[in-house]
């Protein structure tokens, strides 16, 4: 019941902000730019921004490499640098797993720059762990050999707000040993949820501000 009250209050607060022409901004809970990391690619990579981990142990060190990155979806002043590349049909069915703490946050959004070759992992998908099974959260729409920004709205998956979000990129669709998928500038963002006791005071203050503006 407490979680329901918090989320309802957050919605009310968002409506109040919107009524005043104000908008809440998302915080980066964890972000990876993959620049300047040692070779070979490690089985676990900590986030460059925020706190989070990327588990690549499913690949056993095979089919992973640093490749030229992009400035799409960069955070702050991160340079283009390197991106993480997955190569070959042997990577089909394997997953890169992101784990991020979400205490105090909701309405999560996952975004990343992505680029696949024509024989690469063009059918890859995003899935989220609900505690007992993986739930589909979206798929990629990629033009061969062109970087694009993929954005996955995860707000409907409320179980990700329960303290820890575990989201994976499952690779599918490679049809040759040279086919590959690259990702770069991965970000998991969320909106801070005010404590229940602060919502009433915040709402009253915002409503007062709105009235003064309209007056």
Buried (B, 14 or more C-beta within 10 A) or exposed (E): EEEEEBBEBBEBBBEBBEEBEEEBEBEBBBBBBBBEBEEEBBBEBEBBBBEBBBBBEBBEEEBBBBBEBBEBBBBEEBEBBBBBBBBBBBBBEBBBBBBBBBEBBBBBBBBBBBBBBEBBBBBBBBBBBBEEEBBEBBBBEBEEEEBBEBEBEBEEBBBBBEEBBBBBBBBBBBBEEEBBBBBBBBBBBBBEBBEEEEBEEBBEEBEEEBEEEEE
